[in-house]
Amino acid sequence: MKAKELRIGNLVNVSVIDQNVSVSAISKDTIRVNDNILAILKYDQIEPIVLTEKWMQKLGFKYSKMYGWFENKDTFIKISKEFNLYFSYPRTYKELTFVHELQNLYFALTGKELTLK
């Protein structure tokens, strides 16, 4: 991972202990995490969390079988089962692979943090 991909509050995995944590500070060479552990880590010690249906639910999205997408009741954001965010104009989509990507995009669109439920 690289510093430019992250924002404070993003969730990442500390690979050496396989624990998901929240980023609390970012510098050029290191990040600080502050959940159950307080640590300063190099970027090669963290990895992105793969976005799954379970993570979508943890982040407050519910799956609608009728429409085939995840939706957040607080916004009009709808994401397909394949984790693609669709825009109606221009007709395009953004493929999401990792939790931090969803967090960053959600913030960019709403100005609000996406938090664990």
C-alpha positions as CSV (number, residue, x, y, z in Angstrom):
1,M,0.0,0.0,0.0
2,K,1.0,3.6,-0.5
3,A,0.4,6.7,1.5
4,K,-1.6,8.4,-1.3
5,E,-4.2,5.5,-1.1
6,L,-5.0,6.1,2.6
7,R,-6.9,8.5,4.7
8,I,-7.1,8.7,8.5
9,G,-9.8,6.3,9.7
10,N,-9.3,3.8,6.8
11,L,-9.3,0.2,7.9
12,V,-6.3,-1.9,7.0
13,N,-4.9,-5.3,8.0
14,V,-1.6,-5.6,10.0
15,S,-0.2,-8.6,8.1
16,V,2.2,-9.8,10.8
17,I,-0.6,-10.3,13.4
18,D,-3.6,-10.6,11.0
19,Q,-5.6,-7.9,12.8
20,N,-7.8,-5.2,11.2
21,V,-7.0,-1.7,12.5
22,S,-7.9,1.9,11.9
23,V,-5.3,4.3,10.5
24,S,-4.7,7.2,12.9
25,A,-1.8,9.1,11.3
26,I,0.0,9.0,7.9
27,S,3.5,10.0,6.9
28,K,5.7,9.4,3.9
29,D,7.3,6.2,5.2
30,T,5.0,5.0,8.0
31,I,1.5,4.9,9.4
32,R,0.2,4.9,12.9
33,V,-2.6,2.6,13.9
34,N,-4.6,2.9,17.0
35,D,-7.3,0.2,17.8
36,N,-6.4,-2.7,20.1
37,I,-2.8,-2.0,19.3
38,L,-0.8,1.2,19.2
39,A,1.9,0.9,16.6
40,I,3.9,2.8,14.0
41,L,4.2,0.5,10.9
42,K,5.9,0.6,7.6
43,Y,3.7,0.3,4.5
44,D,4.9,-3.3,3.8
45,Q,3.5,-4.3,7.2
46,I,0.0,-3.5,6.2
47,E,-2.3,-4.7,3.5
48,P,-5.7,-3.7,2.2
49,I,-8.8,-5.6,3.4
50,V,-10.7,-7.3,0.6
51,L,-14.2,-6.0,0.2
52,T,-16.7,-8.8,0.8
53,E,-20.5,-9.1,1.5
54,K,-19.6,-9.4,5.2
55,W,-17.7,-6.1,5.1
56,M,-20.5,-4.4,3.3
57,Q,-22.8,-5.3,6.1
58,K,-20.3,-4.2,8.8
59,L,-20.2,-0.8,7.0
60,G,-23.9,-0.4,7.1
61,F,-25.0,-1.6,3.6
62,K,-27.8,-4.0,3.2
63,Y,-28.3,-6.3,0.2
64,S,-31.6,-6.0,-1.7
65,K,-32.4,-9.3,-3.4
66,M,-35.2,-7.5,-5.4
67,Y,-32.8,-5.1,-7.0
68,G,-29.5,-7.0,-6.8
69,W,-27.5,-4.3,-5.1
70,F,-26.2,-3.1,-1.7
71,E,-27.6,0.1,-0.5
72,N,-27.0,2.4,2.4
73,K,-30.2,3.7,3.9
74,D,-28.6,7.1,4.8
75,T,-27.6,7.8,1.2
76,F,-28.6,7.0,-2.4
77,I,-25.4,5.0,-2.9
78,K,-26.0,1.7,-4.5
79,I,-23.3,-0.9,-5.2
80,S,-23.8,-4.1,-7.2
81,K,-23.2,-7.6,-5.8
82,E,-19.9,-7.6,-7.7
83,F,-18.9,-4.4,-5.7
84,N,-19.3,-2.0,-8.6
85,L,-20.5,1.5,-7.9
86,Y,-22.6,2.7,-10.8
87,F,-23.0,6.3,-12.0
88,S,-25.9,7.1,-14.3
89,Y,-24.3,10.0,-16.1
90,P,-22.0,9.6,-17.8
91,R,-22.9,5.9,-17.8
92,T,-19.9,4.3,-16.1
93,Y,-18.9,2.4,-13.0
94,K,-16.1,2.2,-10.4
95,E,-15.0,-1.3,-9.4
96,L,-14.3,-1.5,-5.7
97,T,-11.9,-4.2,-4.4
98,F,-10.8,-3.1,-0.9
99,V,-12.6,-1.7,2.1
100,H,-10.5,1.5,2.2
101,E,-11.6,2.2,-1.4
102,L,-15.2,2.1,-0.4
103,Q,-14.5,4.3,2.7
104,N,-12.7,6.9,0.5
105,L,-15.3,7.0,-2.2
106,Y,-18.1,7.2,0.3
107,F,-16.4,10.2,2.0
108,A,-15.8,11.9,-1.4
109,L,-19.5,11.5,-2.4
110,T,-21.1,12.3,1.0
111,G,-18.6,14.2,3.1
112,K,-19.3,11.6,5.9
113,E,-17.2,8.9,7.3
114,L,-18.3,5.3,6.8
115,T,-18.1,3.6,10.1
116,L,-18.5,0.0,11.4
117,K,-21.9,-0.9,12.6
